[in-house]
Amino acid sequence: MKQITIILLLMTALLASCDDESKDLNKDISIPVSVTEIVPGPLEEYISTTGTVNPVSEVILKSEISGKYMLLKNPLTLKPYVLGDYVKAGAAIIQLEDDEYENNIKINSLNLHLEISKQIFDKQKSLYKKGGVTLSELKNSEIDYINSKYSYEDALIKLRKMEIVAPFSGIIVELPYFTSGTKADVGSTMVKLMDYSSLFMELNLAVKNIDLVAVGQKVRIMNYSIVDDTLTGKISQLSPSIDPQSRSFRAIVSIDNDELLLRPGMFAKGEIIVASKDSIIVIPKNIILSKQRGNTVYVIDKGLAQERIITFGLENPEYVEVISGLEPKEKLVTKGFETLRNRSKVKVLK
């Protein structure tokens, strides 16, 4: 029995000695970390959203008369118009020819009648001043002149129906094919024109943001196809009503697209800037640990990790403003913080 007792005592002493050595060894372990110096900077708080962009100016032009189809030449290319061509406001794109329709307008005779009626009216005004004609004769000549003017202007309107003219400057986005010289019927779609140098995007925003969003706020617009460019927009309209089913409200964003980087129908991401600050402590959200005591980060002081409980201010999906718990120029741990404890020994990696 004595021998067994002695052996047990020796084993206990040996284990205790090994445990002490392990503790001493652990004291010498330094956890590798990466740090960055805290430097005050700016931060924007924004609401992320998505939507489809649409042109502010868009029109489908249809034929108002029937006639032989003639696609005209683009003066910029000296070739017949094609999809993607730029068209200036007032430029004729398509001509519809109908001799019978044109003859029935009688534009030349109406123009001549207008000239004669104006000469007669001017002469009657002169004679009336001299007492050569009565007021009734003067008024009758004026009525004839006015009616001639209206008839001539009406004829010009009818003539203009023989041309498909761009009402604004824009890009041809649809141009249905017609064989030149074949008849196009009344109401046929001739061309679709867009001006997408200005766009709008309709958004449905969560009701929790209704007090944060206001007309005139800046909006950053991004799309996967223009990764190197961010366009600028602004909130131009807000609906005061809430959709009871989706619990959302509508907003319209106006977008400057002078370089035509965005195309109508594209899916875009928007960031509505609701608040911003300069010269504040800003840290990435992915280094913050959620602990029982609160949101926690680590700084390094004299080779040891120091635990800090922080309070948030402004925030966005990636960064947060720290209004208490950190100071400028402190060394903030950005990598290796997951295994740290307060006063852990660390080795700062370069």
C-alpha positions as CSV (number, residue, x, y, z in Angstrom):
1,M,0.0,0.0,0.0
2,K,2.8,2.4,0.9
3,Q,4.4,1.8,-2.5
4,I,1.1,2.5,-4.3
5,T,0.6,5.7,-2.3
6,I,4.1,6.9,-3.1
7,I,3.6,6.2,-6.8
8,L,0.3,8.2,-6.7
9,L,1.9,11.2,-5.0
10,L,4.8,11.2,-7.6
11,M,2.3,11.1,-10.5
12,T,0.3,13.9,-9.0
13,A,3.4,16.0,-8.5
14,L,4.5,15.2,-12.1
15,L,1.1,16.3,-13.5
16,A,1.1,19.5,-11.5
17,S,4.6,20.3,-12.8
18,C,3.5,19.7,-16.4
19,D,0.4,21.9,-15.9
20,D,2.6,24.7,-14.5
21,E,4.9,24.4,-17.4
22,S,1.9,24.5,-19.9
23,K,0.7,27.7,-18.2
24,D,4.1,29.2,-18.3
25,L,4.3,28.3,-22.0
26,N,0.9,29.8,-22.7
27,K,2.0,33.0,-21.1
28,D,4.7,33.3,-23.7
29,I,2.3,32.8,-26.7
30,S,1.6,36.0,-28.7
31,I,-1.4,36.1,-30.9
32,P,-0.7,37.5,-34.4
33,V,-2.8,40.5,-35.4
34,S,-3.0,43.2,-37.9
35,V,-3.8,46.8,-36.9
36,T,-4.5,50.2,-38.3
37,E,-4.2,53.6,-36.8
38,I,-7.5,55.4,-36.2
39,V,-7.7,58.5,-38.3
40,P,-10.9,60.7,-38.4
41,G,-12.7,60.7,-41.7
42,P,-16.1,61.1,-43.4
43,L,-19.1,58.8,-43.3
44,E,-22.4,58.8,-45.2
45,E,-25.5,57.0,-43.9
46,Y,-27.6,55.8,-46.8
47,I,-30.5,53.6,-47.7
48,S,-29.7,50.9,-50.3
49,T,-32.4,50.2,-52.9
50,T,-32.8,48.9,-56.4
51,G,-35.0,49.7,-59.4
52,T,-35.3,49.8,-63.2
53,V,-34.3,53.0,-65.0
54,N,-36.7,54.5,-67.6
55,P,-36.3,57.4,-70.1
56,V,-38.0,60.7,-69.3
57,S,-38.8,61.3,-73.0
58,E,-40.2,58.4,-75.0
59,V,-42.7,58.3,-77.9
60,I,-44.1,55.9,-80.4
61,L,-44.9,57.6,-83.7
62,K,-47.7,56.1,-85.9
63,S,-49.0,57.0,-89.3
64,E,-52.0,59.3,-89.4
65,I,-52.6,58.7,-93.1
66,S,-52.0,55.8,-95.5
67,G,-49.4,56.1,-98.2
68,K,-46.3,54.7,-99.9
69,Y,-43.5,54.2,-97.4
70,M,-40.2,56.0,-97.9
71,L,-37.5,55.8,-95.3
72,L,-35.5,59.0,-95.5
73,K,-31.7,59.5,-95.1
74,N,-30.0,60.6,-91.9
75,P,-28.2,63.9,-92.7
76,L,-25.5,62.9,-90.3
77,T,-24.6,59.6,-92.0
78,L,-26.1,60.3,-95.5
79,K,-27.6,56.8,-95.3
80,P,-31.2,55.7,-94.5
81,Y,-32.1,55.8,-90.8
82,V,-31.3,52.7,-88.8
83,L,-31.7,51.6,-85.2
84,G,-29.5,53.6,-82.8
85,D,-29.3,56.7,-85.0
86,Y,-29.5,60.1,-83.3
87,V,-32.3,62.3,-84.6
88,K,-32.6,66.0,-84.1
89,A,-36.0,67.5,-83.1
90,G,-38.0,68.5,-86.1
91,A,-36.1,66.1,-88.5
92,A,-38.3,64.0,-90.9
93,I,-37.6,60.3,-90.6
94,I,-40.2,58.7,-92.9
95,Q,-42.1,60.1,-95.9
96,L,-45.6,58.8,-96.8
97,E,-46.5,59.5,-100.4
98,D,-50.2,59.8,-101.6
99,D,-50.8,61.9,-104.7
100,E,-54.6,61.9,-104.3
101,Y,-54.3,63.0,-100.6
102,E,-51.9,65.7,-101.5
103,N,-54.0,67.0,-104.4
104,N,-57.1,67.2,-102.3
105,I,-55.3,69.6,-99.9
106,K,-54.9,72.1,-102.7
107,I,-52.1,73.9,-100.8
108,N,-51.1,76.1,-103.7
109,S,-54.6,77.6,-104.3
110,L,-55.1,78.1,-100.6
111,N,-51.8,79.9,-100.3
112,L,-52.8,82.1,-103.3
113,H,-56.2,82.9,-101.8
114,L,-54.5,83.8,-98.5
115,E,-52.3,86.3,-100.3
116,I,-55.2,87.9,-102.2
117,S,-57.4,88.1,-99.2
118,K,-54.7,89.8,-97.2
119,Q,-54.1,92.4,-100.0
120,I,-57.8,93.1,-100.1
121,F,-58.0,93.5,-96.3
122,D,-55.0,95.8,-96.3
123,K,-56.6,97.9,-99.1
124,Q,-60.0,98.1,-97.3
125,K,-58.2,99.3,-94.1
126,S,-56.6,102.1,-96.1
127,L,-59.9,103.1,-97.8
128,Y,-61.8,102.9,-94.5
129,K,-59.5,105.5,-93.0
130,K,-60.3,107.8,-96.0
131,G,-64.0,107.1,-95.8
132,G,-64.0,105.1,-99.0
133,V,-65.6,101.9,-97.6
134,T,-68.0,101.1,-94.8
135,L,-67.2,99.4,-91.5
136,S,-69.2,96.4,-92.7
137,E,-67.1,96.1,-95.9
138,L,-63.9,96.3,-93.8
139,K,-65.1,93.6,-91.4
140,N,-66.2,91.3,-94.3
141,S,-62.7,91.6,-95.8
142,E,-61.1,90.8,-92.5
143,I,-63.3,87.7,-92.0
144,D,-62.3,86.5,-95.5
145,Y,-58.6,87.0,-94.6
146,I,-59.0,85.2,-91.3
147,N,-60.8,82.2,-92.9
148,S,-58.2,82.0,-95.7
149,K,-55.5,82.0,-93.0
150,Y,-57.2,79.2,-91.1
151,S,-57.7,77.2,-94.3
152,Y,-54.1,77.5,-95.3
153,E,-52.8,76.5,-91.8
154,D,-55.2,73.5,-91.7
155,A,-53.8,72.4,-95.1
156,L,-50.2,72.7,-93.7
157,I,-51.2,70.5,-90.8
158,K,-52.6,67.9,-93.2
159,L,-49.4,68.0,-95.3
160,R,-47.3,67.4,-92.2
161,K,-49.1,64.2,-91.7
162,M,-47.3,62.9,-94.8
163,E,-44.0,63.0,-92.8
164,I,-43.0,61.2,-89.6
165,V,-41.1,63.9,-87.7
166,A,-39.1,63.7,-84.5
167,P,-40.9,65.7,-81.8
168,F,-37.7,65.9,-79.7
169,S,-34.0,65.0,-80.2
170,G,-33.4,61.4,-79.3
171,I,-32.3,57.9,-80.4
172,I,-34.3,55.5,-82.6
173,V,-34.9,52.4,-80.6
174,E,-37.6,50.7,-82.7
175,L,-37.9,50.9,-86.5
176,P,-40.4,48.4,-88.0
177,Y,-39.4,47.2,-91.5
178,F,-41.5,48.3,-94.5
179,T,-40.5,47.6,-98.1
180,S,-39.8,51.0,-99.7
181,G,-42.8,52.0,-101.9
182,T,-45.3,49.7,-100.3
183,K,-48.4,51.1,-98.7
184,A,-48.4,51.7,-95.0
185,D,-51.9,51.8,-93.4
186,V,-53.3,54.4,-91.1
187,G,-52.2,53.7,-87.5
188,S,-49.1,51.7,-88.4
189,T,-46.2,52.0,-85.9
190,M,-43.5,53.9,-87.8
191,V,-40.7,54.5,-85.2
192,K,-40.1,54.6,-81.5
193,L,-37.9,57.4,-80.2
194,M,-36.2,57.9,-76.8
195,D,-34.1,60.6,-75.2
196,Y,-32.4,58.9,-72.3
197,S,-29.9,61.6,-71.4
198,S,-32.3,62.0,-68.4
199,L,-33.8,59.0,-66.7
200,F,-36.0,58.3,-63.8
201,M,-36.2,55.3,-61.4
202,E,-39.3,54.4,-59.4
203,L,-38.6,53.0,-56.0
204,N,-40.7,51.3,-53.3
205,L,-39.2,52.2,-49.9
206,A,-39.9,50.6,-46.5
207,V,-42.2,52.7,-44.3
208,K,-39.6,52.8,-41.6
209,N,-37.6,55.2,-43.8
210,I,-40.4,57.7,-44.5
211,D,-39.0,60.3,-42.1
212,L,-35.5,59.9,-43.5
213,V,-36.2,60.5,-47.2
214,A,-36.9,64.0,-48.6
215,V,-37.2,65.6,-52.0
216,G,-33.8,66.9,-53.2
217,Q,-31.7,64.3,-51.4
218,K,-28.7,63.0,-53.4
219,V,-28.8,59.4,-54.7
220,R,-25.8,57.4,-56.0
221,I,-26.7,55.2,-59.0
222,M,-24.7,52.1,-59.9
223,N,-24.9,49.3,-62.4
224,Y,-22.8,46.2,-62.9
225,S,-22.0,47.3,-66.4
226,I,-20.6,50.6,-65.3
227,V,-18.4,49.5,-62.4
228,D,-16.0,52.4,-62.8
229,D,-18.6,55.1,-62.9
230,T,-21.2,56.2,-60.4
231,L,-24.0,58.4,-61.7
232,T,-25.7,61.1,-59.6
233,G,-29.4,61.4,-59.1
234,K,-31.8,63.0,-56.7
235,I,-35.2,62.4,-55.1
236,S,-37.6,64.4,-57.3
237,Q,-41.0,63.1,-56.1
238,L,-42.4,61.4,-53.0
239,S,-45.8,59.8,-52.4
240,P,-47.3,60.7,-49.0
241,S,-49.4,57.5,-49.0
242,I,-48.4,54.1,-47.7
243,D,-49.3,50.9,-49.5
244,P,-51.2,48.9,-46.8
245,Q,-50.1,45.5,-48.2
246,S,-46.4,46.0,-48.8
247,R,-46.0,48.7,-46.1
248,S,-44.0,50.8,-48.5
249,F,-44.1,54.2,-50.1
250,R,-43.2,55.4,-53.6
251,A,-40.3,57.6,-54.6
252,I,-39.1,58.9,-58.0
253,V,-35.4,59.4,-58.6
254,S,-34.3,61.7,-61.4
255,I,-30.9,60.7,-63.0
256,D,-28.4,62.7,-65.1
257,N,-27.2,60.4,-67.9
258,D,-25.5,62.9,-70.2
259,E,-22.9,60.3,-71.4
260,L,-25.6,57.6,-72.0
261,L,-23.9,55.1,-69.7
262,L,-27.2,53.7,-68.4
263,R,-29.6,52.3,-70.9
264,P,-33.4,52.3,-70.5
265,G,-34.6,49.1,-68.9
266,M,-31.4,48.5,-67.0
267,F,-31.6,47.3,-63.4
268,A,-29.7,49.7,-61.1
269,K,-28.7,50.0,-57.5
270,G,-29.4,53.3,-55.6
271,E,-27.9,54.7,-52.4
272,I,-30.1,57.5,-50.9
273,I,-27.8,59.7,-48.8
274,V,-29.8,60.6,-45.7
275,A,-27.1,61.9,-43.4
276,S,-23.3,62.6,-43.5
277,K,-20.5,63.8,-41.2
278,D,-16.8,64.7,-41.6
279,S,-13.8,64.2,-39.3
280,I,-15.3,61.4,-37.2
281,I,-14.1,58.0,-36.0
282,V,-15.2,55.5,-38.6
283,I,-14.5,51.7,-38.5
284,P,-15.6,48.7,-40.6
285,K,-18.5,46.7,-39.2
286,N,-16.8,43.4,-39.8
287,I,-14.3,43.8,-37.0
288,I,-17.0,44.4,-34.3
289,L,-17.7,41.6,-31.9
290,S,-21.2,41.4,-30.3
291,K,-20.7,40.4,-26.7
292,Q,-22.8,40.4,-23.6
293,R,-21.3,43.7,-22.4
294,G,-22.0,45.3,-25.8
295,N,-20.3,45.9,-29.1
296,T,-16.6,45.2,-28.7
297,V,-13.4,45.9,-30.6
298,Y,-9.7,45.7,-29.5
299,V,-6.9,48.2,-29.6
300,I,-3.2,47.4,-28.9
301,D,-1.3,49.1,-26.1
302,K,2.2,48.1,-25.1
303,G,1.9,44.7,-26.8
304,L,-1.3,43.8,-25.1
305,A,-4.9,43.7,-26.5
306,Q,-7.2,46.2,-24.7
307,E,-11.0,45.5,-24.9
308,R,-13.2,48.5,-25.8
309,I,-17.0,48.7,-25.6
310,I,-18.1,51.1,-28.3
311,T,-21.3,53.2,-29.0
312,F,-22.6,53.7,-32.6
313,G,-23.6,56.9,-34.3
314,L,-24.2,57.0,-38.1
315,E,-23.9,53.7,-40.0
316,N,-24.3,52.2,-43.4
317,P,-24.1,48.5,-44.5
318,E,-20.2,48.6,-44.3
319,Y,-19.1,51.2,-41.8
320,V,-20.1,52.7,-38.5
321,E,-19.4,56.0,-36.7
322,V,-18.0,55.4,-33.1
323,I,-19.1,58.1,-30.8
324,S,-17.6,56.6,-27.6
325,G,-15.0,54.0,-26.8
326,L,-12.2,54.9,-29.2
327,E,-9.8,57.8,-29.7
328,P,-7.8,59.0,-32.7
329,K,-4.3,57.5,-33.3
330,E,-5.1,54.3,-31.3
331,K,-4.0,51.1,-32.9
332,L,-7.2,49.2,-33.9
333,V,-7.1,45.4,-34.4
334,T,-8.5,44.6,-37.9
335,K,-7.4,40.9,-38.2
336,G,-6.9,38.2,-35.6
337,F,-9.4,39.8,-33.2
338,E,-11.6,36.7,-33.1
339,T,-9.5,34.8,-30.5
340,L,-8.4,37.8,-28.4
341,R,-9.2,38.4,-24.7
342,N,-8.6,41.5,-22.7
343,R,-4.9,41.9,-22.1
344,S,-4.0,39.1,-24.5
345,K,-0.4,39.2,-25.6
346,V,-0.2,40.0,-29.3
347,K,2.3,40.2,-32.1
348,V,1.6,42.9,-34.7
349,L,2.2,41.7,-38.2
350,K,3.6,44.0,-40.8
